[in-house]
Amino acid sequence: MRDALRHLLGNSLPGPGFAEARTETRTDLDGWPLDRLIFRSADGAEDIPTLFLRPPDGHAKVPAVLYAHAHGNRYDRGCDELTAGRPSLQGPYAPDLRRLGIAALCLEMPCFGARQHPGEAARAKALLWQGRTLFGQMLDELQAGVGYLENQPFIDADRIGALGFSMGSTLAWWLAALDPRIRAASALCSFADLGHLVSSGAHDGHGIYMTVPGLLPVARSGQIAGLAAPRALQICVGLQDWSTPKDAFECARADVEEAYRAAGAEAHLTFHVSPDTGHAETPQMRADVLTFLHRTLCH
């Protein structure tokens, strides 16, 4: 199934990586460098601003996460979510990850932050005409980020995870499904069967970035996420979330649970389900995410 998905995305993970990486600025977060990097895309066409929270040079190897930022129609925001957070989160993740001793790499996705122009619709349409997808480009870049982390002397290449909220959630569980190097993924507030969303019209709440032509006949959302088995996967949802209606969530949940049962890995799949909350992280959700990351990446 992975090959079929890669074909639909219009990419061929693993991608070629970045053409260049340079450090633009460096600040400090509780004794760890916080680097603002500029990656040059593999085709040399675009700069990709990135935040990298990491241990000092010479430090023993630590785990790391690819932190995928959210959408929220805030095209002016991007990788700064790692350190500034957003209203739907309990606060930025950078300080909590630092306390756990987990490095974090957050790439600015195309059409956000310094990459706002061209915008989402223009980028998606151009890529579709080329037989590619904007979602596939995002995953390609995150895949290149995994490769960058692997090559850092202070990062344990066997303990790389993925983490994200909303758009970042969808990117996190797709990345885990497609890239076996992701040891654990935590996906917050976006996990639903797309067929159900299309039937109800709720799919129109998502940006065009997420459109993958021909996907529904090939795989359901939970079946895609199930490709992460037997590796650790955490799904966090609020059932009052417009993007995760109960019937669409339950369908996706049944599919991913079946995949983990088939792999004999039921213990590696965990859920945080909040019946009365919407598209926002709760305090208990944050606590569960940090517990999950500590358990799966720090040991």
Secondary structure as the mmCIF struct_conf table of DSSP 4:
data_model
#
loop_
_struct_conf.conf_type_id
_struct_conf.id
_struct_conf.beg_label_comp_id
_struct_conf.beg_label_asym_id
_struct_conf.beg_label_seq_id
_struct_conf.end_label_comp_id
_struct_conf.end_label_asym_id
_struct_conf.end_label_seq_id
HELX_RH_AL_P HELX_RH_AL_P1 ARG A 2 LEU A 9
TURN_TY1_P TURN_TY1_P1 GLY A 10 GLY A 10
BEND BEND1 LEU A 13 PRO A 14
BEND BEND2 ALA A 19 ALA A 19
STRN STRN1 GLU A 20 LEU A 29
TURN_TY1_P TURN_TY1_P2 ASP A 30 GLY A 31
STRN STRN2 TRP A 32 ARG A 40
HELX_LH_PP_P HELX_LH_PP_P1 SER A 41 SER A 41
TURN_TY1_P TURN_TY1_P3 ALA A 42 ASP A 43
BEND BEND3 GLY A 44 ALA A 45
STRN STRN3 ASP A 47 LEU A 53
HELX_LH_PP_P HELX_LH_PP_P2 PRO A 55 PRO A 56
TURN_TY1_P TURN_TY1_P4 ASP A 57 GLY A 58
HELX_LH_PP_P HELX_LH_PP_P3 HIS A 59 LYS A 61
STRN STRN4 VAL A 62 ALA A 68
HELX_LH_PP_P HELX_LH_PP_P4 HIS A 69 HIS A 69
TURN_TY1_P TURN_TY1_P5 GLY A 72 ASN A 73
TURN_TY1_P TURN_TY1_P6 TYR A 75 ASP A 76
BEND BEND4 GLY A 78 GLY A 78
TURN_TY1_P TURN_TY1_P7 CYS A 79 ASP A 80
HELX_RH_AL_P HELX_RH_AL_P2 GLU A 81 ALA A 84
TURN_TY1_P TURN_TY1_P8 PRO A 87 SER A 88
BEND BEND5 LEU A 89 GLY A 91
BEND BEND6 TYR A 93 TYR A 93
HELX_RH_AL_P HELX_RH_AL_P3 ALA A 94 LEU A 100
TURN_TY1_P TURN_TY1_P9 GLY A 101 GLY A 101
STRN STRN5 ALA A 103 LEU A 107
HELX_LH_PP_P HELX_LH_PP_P5 GLU A 108 MET A 109
TURN_TY1_P TURN_TY1_P10 PRO A 110 CYS A 111
BEND BEND7 PHE A 112 PHE A 112
HELX_RH_3T_P HELX_RH_3T_P1 GLY A 113 ARG A 115
BEND BEND8 HIS A 117 PRO A 118
HELX_RH_AL_P HELX_RH_AL_P4 GLU A 120 TRP A 129
TURN_TY1_P TURN_TY1_P11 GLN A 130 GLY A 131
HELX_RH_AL_P HELX_RH_AL_P5 LEU A 134 GLU A 150
TURN_TY1_P TURN_TY1_P12 ASN A 151 ASN A 151
TURN_TY1_P TURN_TY1_P13 PRO A 153 PHE A 154
STRN STRN6 ILE A 155 PHE A 165
TURN_TY1_P TURN_TY1_P14 SER A 166 SER A 166
HELX_RH_AL_P HELX_RH_AL_P6 MET A 167 LEU A 178
TURN_TY1_P TURN_TY1_P15 PRO A 180 ARG A 181
STRN STRN7 ILE A 182 LEU A 188
BEND BEND9 CYS A 189 CYS A 189
HELX_RH_AL_P HELX_RH_AL_P7 LEU A 194 SER A 200
TURN_TY1_P TURN_TY1_P16 GLY A 201 GLY A 201
HELX_RH_3T_P HELX_RH_3T_P2 ALA A 202 GLY A 205
BEND BEND10 HIS A 206 HIS A 206
HELX_RH_3T_P HELX_RH_3T_P3 ILE A 208 MET A 210
TURN_TY1_P TURN_TY1_P17 PRO A 213 GLY A 214
TURN_TY1_P TURN_TY1_P18 LEU A 216 VAL A 218
HELX_RH_AL_P HELX_RH_AL_P8 SER A 221 ALA A 225
HELX_RH_3T_P HELX_RH_3T_P4 GLY A 226 ALA A 228
TURN_TY1_P TURN_TY1_P19 ALA A 229 PRO A 230
BEND BEND11 ARG A 231 ARG A 231
STRN STRN8 ALA A 232 GLY A 238
TURN_TY1_P TURN_TY1_P20 LEU A 239 GLN A 240
TURN_TY1_P TURN_TY1_P21 TRP A 242 SER A 243
BEND BEND12 THR A 244 THR A 244
HELX_RH_AL_P HELX_RH_AL_P9 LYS A 246 ALA A 262
TURN_TY1_P TURN_TY1_P22 ALA A 263 GLY A 264
HELX_RH_3T_P HELX_RH_3T_P5 GLU A 266 HIS A 268
STRN STRN9 LEU A 269 SER A 274
TURN_TY1_P TURN_TY1_P23 PRO A 275 ASP A 276
BEND BEND13 HIS A 279 ALA A 280
HELX_RH_AL_P HELX_RH_AL_P10 PRO A 283 LEU A 297
#
